[in-house]
Amino acid sequence: MSVTTARRGLTADVLRSPALADLALRTVAGETGFGRVISWGRIQRPGLALAGYEAFIKPGRIQILGESELNYLDTMAAGVRSERIAAICALPVAAFVVTKGQRVPEDLIRECRVRDVPLLVSDQTTSVVIQSITRILEDELAPSTTVHGVLVDVYGMGVLLLGDSGIGKSECALDLIQRGHRLVADDVVEIRKYPNGSIVGRAAEMIRYHMELRGIGIINIKHLFGVSAVRASKSIELVIELQRWDPAKRYDRLGLDGEMYTILDRPRPLLRLPVASGRNIALLIEIAARNELLKTQGYDAAKEFALKVDEQIAKNMQALRETE
């Protein structure tokens, strides 16, 4: 696995990303300041700083000015307001975003121009602006890794298929697609860890919805099977490693080993599935996904079976002692 940490070099230019087109952000001042670094995945509302507590401003954060902040500025004497705005703009903030299409104070525009701080306005409500920008920042700043494998959505469960090159991961995924499941990524899976702990995989933009089949070449799953056969991303709940069948190797026959596979410091259940002629791997993956879904709901067939075996052994031992 190739692992990278949170991406460096994220700047205020992310506010001009096509992903935020719905906000219709308009630049009012600081056009040359979009190189300012963003180091936090959360935005900030500078209410306390406007009240004089500038120490609460976190460096590298985007500052959101909603209706309450601007109304509060209107209650201040002109000299005090200009002084507070100048003090905040002098700090290493990433940018200011004014919501609800409100009129921007002239002293804020002036300070942002002088200090090259991007100042933008959106007609959207404060909550919508915060949610949209936060989602983009979390995505851009999330720790990430790249895995050589295939990610499929099986019964709503993200299943990451691993294994040696040529073992049949793509062919297995194709079989699953024909059974009604969905492809997320083939060959290269980009994985990110989000603040809520979820591990989400997706395909690289260049190869999204494409699959390589030896002897056939590159195919487009979305065009061949329709939009219902693909999805852009999926959280990973189960990892299955396809292995070439080795008669001399011991394989788990009860399902009690409980191995885990760590992705970005987050463990996920791991199954090692031997591949041999005559084995329907796609069917076995479906069963594995169903079984894992049952485990998430509190039912573990292997543990139940082991418990029954232990109870039967205990009964047999008790009966043996009673006959002695």
Phi and psi in degrees as a GROMACS rama.xvg file:
@    title "Ramachandran Plot"
@    xaxis  label "Phi"
@    yaxis  label "Psi"
@TYPE xy
-100.089  120.567  SER-2
-115.654  137.946  VAL-3
-129.405  157.691  THR-4
-92.013  -172.049  THR-5
-54.7954  137.158  ALA-6
-66.1133  137.277  ARG-7
-93.9047  164.258  ARG-8
82.2386  13.6456  GLY-9
-70.8338  131.137  LEU-10
-125.973  176.351  THR-11
-63.1656  -11.8133  ALA-12
-62.5492  -16.9627  ASP-13
-61.9449  -23.1859  VAL-14
-68.0404  -15.6512  LEU-15
-98.9915  13.4015  ARG-16
-68.919  143.059  SER-17
-57.6764  -23.9815  PRO-18
-65.7488  -18.6419  ALA-19
-106.174  19.8183  LEU-20
-60.3951  -31.3668  ALA-21
-64.2814  -22.5488  ASP-22
-78.4691  -17.8292  LEU-23
49.3411  51.8951  ALA-24
-69.2383  132.161  LEU-25
-114.502  131.368  ARG-26
-83.2467  124.937  THR-27
-101.257  -35.7004  VAL-28
-156.685  166.72  ALA-29
72.1822  33.8417  GLY-30
-58.2251  -27.2629  GLU-31
-93.8121  6.86757  THR-32
-104.13  14.0421  GLY-33
-73.3779  -0.53602  PHE-34
-86.2847  0.551208  GLY-35
-63.4566  137.779  ARG-36
-77.4784  137.372  VAL-37
-105.424  119.515  ILE-38
-115.802  -0.734303  SER-39
-123.616  140.976  TRP-40
-84.9967  5.9532  GLY-41
-121.288  147.8  ARG-42
-87.7074  178.225  ILE-43
-143.193  144.29  GLN-44
-106.744  117.894  ARG-45
-85.378  40.7186  PRO-46
-59.4182  -46.9692  GLY-47
-65.2474  -37.5009  LEU-48
-65.5781  -37.6207  ALA-49
-66.4733  -24.7043  LEU-50
-83.5877  -0.681035  ALA-51
110.951  0.202929  GLY-52
-103.264  70.7922  TYR-53
-64.105  -20.3725  GLU-54
-63.6668  -18.2151  ALA-55
-82.2989  -6.24974  PHE-56
-74.2355  124.338  ILE-57
-89.1245  126.93  LYS-58
-59.4837  143.056  PRO-59
77.6096  18.0405  GLY-60
-108.492  149.583  ARG-61
-80.6647  132.39  ILE-62
-100.639  127.76  GLN-63
-103.618  126.442  ILE-64
-110.765  103.807  LEU-65
-95.1724  -167.661  GLY-66
-63.1296  -39.9678  GLU-67
-65.85  -39.5022  SER-68
-65.9583  -44.2869  GLU-69
-70.8594  -35.5752  LEU-70
-64.4796  -36.0697  ASN-71
-66.2333  -39.2741  TYR-72
-61.6398  -35.5218  LEU-73
-66.9689  -20.7812  ASP-74
-82.8531  -10.4191  THR-75
-85.7438  154.291  MET-76
-65.7557  147.252  ALA-77
-54.1475  -42.4328  ALA-78
-66.318  -42.8385  GLY-79
-65.5145  -42.6815  VAL-80
-61.214  -46.454  ARG-81
-62.0991  -38.4956  SER-82
-66.1716  -43.0473  GLU-83
-66.5231  -43.3835  ARG-84
-63.7087  -42.3735  ILE-85
-62.6027  -39.0168  ALA-86
-65.377  -40.5242  ALA-87
-71.1012  -41.3702  ILE-88
-66.4702  -23.4116  CYS-89
-75.8795  -15.1996  ALA-90
-81.859  161.744  LEU-91
-77.8712  57.9109  PRO-92
-77.2603  154.94  VAL-93
-83.1086  -41.9397  ALA-94
-174.239  165.551  ALA-95
-116.615  138.869  PHE-96
-128.155  120.463  VAL-97
-96.2994  132.046  VAL-98
-102.173  170.218  THR-99
59.5296  22.6567  LYS-100
60.1267  30.1645  GLY-101
-73.2617  157.14  GLN-102
-68.0839  130.091  ARG-103
-89.5558  129.837  VAL-104
-57.117  137.777  PRO-105
-62.2985  -36.1846  GLU-106
-68.348  -29.4638  ASP-107
-70.1124  -42.1052  LEU-108
-60.9227  -43.2292  ILE-109
-63.2932  -46.5232  ARG-110
-65.7339  -38.3783  GLU-111
-66.8026  -34.4725  CYS-112
-68.8865  -42.3416  ARG-113
-65.7919  -39.5948  VAL-114
-102.075  7.438  ARG-115
54.7508  48.0346  ASP-116
-102.338  120.261  VAL-117
-58.8603  131.022  PRO-118
-126.743  117.518  LEU-119
-125.291  158.406  LEU-120
-129.399  139.485  VAL-121
-128.741  145.431  SER-122
-81.2055  -9.7611  ASP-123
-73.3612  160.205  GLN-124
-68.4731  162.107  THR-125
-59.5788  -43.5808  THR-126
-63.1434  -40.0698  SER-127
-66.7018  -42.4339  VAL-128
-62.3526  -45.6376  VAL-129
-61.7257  -47.2352  ILE-130
-62.458  -43.6215  GLN-131
-66.4592  -46.6479  SER-132
-68.5686  -41.1334  ILE-133
-61.1006  -41.2474  THR-134
-60.7707  -43.2454  ARG-135
-66.8933  -43.0281  ILE-136
-65.1275  -42.5121  LEU-137
-61.9388  -37.9938  GLU-138
-67.8915  -43.7442  ASP-139
-71.6245  -32.5378  GLU-140
-97.8847  -1.03734  LEU-141
-67.8357  137.306  ALA-142
-56.762  142.96  PRO-143
-137.786  161.251  SER-144
-150  157.928  THR-145
-119.649  131.504  THR-146
-123.816  136.896  VAL-147
-83.7842  106.675  HIS-148
-178.695  -163.957  GLY-149
-131.993  136.132  VAL-150
-116.298  125.241  LEU-151
-129.6  153.088  VAL-152
-101.199  109.768  ASP-153
-116.491  112.971  VAL-154
55.4667  34.8448  TYR-155
82.036  1.63665  GLY-156
-106.421  129.047  MET-157
-75.7547  116.033  GLY-158
-114.247  118.69  VAL-159
-95.3358  118.538  LEU-160
-96.6133  124.62  LEU-161
-118.296  167.072  LEU-162
151.306  166.951  GLY-163
-60.7568  153.259  ASP-164
-60.7407  132.805  SER-165
87.9821  1.86271  GLY-166
-78.0433  -15.8075  ILE-167
112.229  25.32  GLY-168
-64.7043  -45.6423  LYS-169
-67.1609  -42.4295  SER-170
-62.5293  -38.2945  GLU-171
-64.6244  -42.6941  CYS-172
-62.4603  -38.8388  ALA-173
-63.3741  -40.2081  LEU-174
-62.9671  -39.6894  ASP-175
-66.1212  -37.6206  LEU-176
-63.1496  -41.5067  ILE-177
-64.0785  -23.9528  GLN-178
-86.1815  0.574581  ARG-179
104.557  5.0185  GLY-180
-91.4474  178.885  HIS-181
-125.39  141.953  ARG-182
-88.3601  136.326  LEU-183
-106.237  -49.8095  VAL-184
-153.938  142.633  ALA-185
-122.858  137.681  ASP-186
78.4965  -58.5322  ASP-187
-122.811  120.678  VAL-188
-113.061  117.673  VAL-189
-88.8318  125.372  GLU-190
-120.872  136.967  ILE-191
-129.7  145.901  ARG-192
-106.321  125.073  LYS-193
-100.689  162.219  TYR-194
-54.9043  -28.3864  PRO-195
-80.0254  1.96135  ASN-196
93.6328  -8.11606  GLY-197
-71.2922  145.297  SER-198
-111.45  112.175  ILE-199
-115.767  130.866  VAL-200
-109.502  152.053  GLY-201
-154.7  169.534  ARG-202
-90.9433  153.621  ALA-203
-63.5818  146.461  ALA-204
-55.216  -39.6446  GLU-205
-64.1588  -36.8231  MET-206
-110.644  13.9316  ILE-207
-58.5575  132.166  ARG-208
72.0633  3.1144  TYR-209
-100.619  155.892  HIS-210
-143.463  142.249  MET-211
-102.262  124.983  GLU-212
-121.292  119.052  LEU-213
-60.3297  130.736  ARG-214
93.8293  -19.5079  GLY-215
-113.029  -46.3316  ILE-216
112.546  -151.654  GLY-217
-88.2158  130.708  ILE-218
-124.425  156.356  ILE-219
-106.652  109.981  ASN-220
-64.8284  -38.4208  ILE-221
-62.9413  -40.4586  LYS-222
-76.1264  -34.2156  HIS-223
-77.117  -40.3097  LEU-224
-114.447  -8.80814  PHE-225
97.3794  168.009  GLY-226
-66.2825  -22.6027  VAL-227
-73.4726  -8.39947  SER-228
-94.6361  -1.54206  ALA-229
-135.204  162.389  VAL-230
-149.56  153.634  ARG-231
-73.6033  -35.393  ALA-232
-154.585  163.032  SER-233
-161.114  138.065  LYS-234
-69.0049  145.467  SER-235
-95.84  119.777  ILE-236
-111.843  -19.6204  GLU-237
-145.813  138.406  LEU-238
-116.75  128.589  VAL-239
-122.772  122.405  ILE-240
-100.829  119.772  GLU-241
-83.1595  127.538  LEU-242
-126.385  145.182  GLN-243
-68.5616  135.511  ARG-244
-60.3578  128.915  TRP-245
-125.223  107.966  ASP-246
-58.0692  -25.8313  PRO-247
-85.1077  -7.21794  ALA-248
-92.9987  145.218  LYS-249
-90.1571  125.526  ARG-250
-110.219  151.051  TYR-251
-67.4768  121.131  ASP-252
-107.043  -13.9032  ARG-253
-106.581  -24.0252  LEU-254
85.049  25.9582  GLY-255
-102.841  -4.61843  LEU-256
-65.6562  -38.5379  ASP-257
61.9617  46.8161  GLY-258
-72.7181  154.208  GLU-259
-126.702  150.517  MET-260
-121.066  124.423  TYR-261
-94.0963  125.668  THR-262
-123.433  116.14  ILE-263
51.5672  46.6512  LEU-264
69.0378  11.3257  ASP-265
-114.407  118.595  ARG-266
-76.9797  142.325  PRO-267
-132.486  144.781  ARG-268
-56.532  137.567  PRO-269
-121.332  130.603  LEU-270
-118.996  138.248  LEU-271
-106.419  113.633  ARG-272
-109.475  112.462  LEU-273
-71.8636  136.163  PRO-274
-104.535  124.4  VAL-275
-147.201  160.728  ALA-276
-58.8164  132.079  SER-277
94.9516  -12.8944  GLY-278
-87.8444  129.59  ARG-279
-87.502  91.2902  ASN-280
-65.9856  -39.6404  ILE-281
-60.9732  -41.7761  ALA-282
-63.9824  -41.6405  LEU-283
-64.4776  -36.5381  LEU-284
-66.7266  -39.754  ILE-285
-59.3883  -45.3836  GLU-286
-63.5955  -41.0137  ILE-287
-62.0716  -41.1844  ALA-288
-65.8257  -44.057  ALA-289
-60.4978  -43.4498  ARG-290
-64.4376  -38.891  ASN-291
-68.1077  -36.1635  GLU-292
-61.348  -40.4957  LEU-293
-62.9469  -39.1448  LEU-294
-63.1709  -39.2692  LYS-295
-65.3959  -20.7362  THR-296
-96.3685  6.09323  GLN-297
99.3092  2.11585  GLY-298
-111.718  125.104  TYR-299
-124.658  106.357  ASP-300
-61.5374  -39.7716  ALA-301
-64.4527  -43.6812  ALA-302
-67.6399  -37.213  LYS-303
-64.2208  -42.8995  GLU-304
-63.7161  -43.8491  PHE-305
-62.3594  -37.7855  ALA-306
-64.8457  -41.4388  LEU-307
-64.0128  -39.8227  LYS-308
-62.5945  -45.0025  VAL-309
-61.995  -40.9137  ASP-310
-65.1081  -39.5333  GLU-311
-66.784  -40.1258  GLN-312
-62.3638  -42.1519  ILE-313
-62.7001  -39.6548  ALA-314
-65.5701  -41.6448  LYS-315
-63.9757  -40.4018  ASN-316
-64.6617  -39.4475  MET-317
-65.6897  -42.0466  GLN-318
-65.1968  -37.2333  ALA-319
-64.6603  -41.5946  LEU-320
-67.2363  -33.6958  ARG-321
-70.9014  -25.6667  GLU-322
-85.9742  -13.7944  THR-323
